[in-house]
Amino acid sequence: MFEEVGVKVKEKMDYVRNTSFKLDNGREVIDIVFLCEFENGEPFAKSPEEVDAVFWMSTDEIVNHPKAPIWLTDSIKEAEALLKVKTY
């Protein structure tokens, strides 16, 4: 997280899922999703070759956003389901 967006997360992380797919521009992506808790830092696109922009959004905002890709909404839904059974 720090390498790409300049924020630190707490050490404890839970694996959510991984997927691979091609973007519309043909680039291949391996997406590994972990549930973690923010520790500190101010987010920004620290690695612009990998991150276009950073947004803080709720699960509902992401799932209902008209431009949210299916791989993102699926990952967020799974992370939200895991969060409901975890205690941090």
PyMOL commands that set and color helices and strands:
alter all, ss='L'
color gray80, all
select helices_A, chain A and resi 2-5+59-63+70-85
alter helices_A, ss='H'
color red, helices_A
select strands_A, chain A and resi 8-22+28-40
alter strands_A, ss='S'
color yellow, strands_A
deselect
rebuild
show_as cartoon
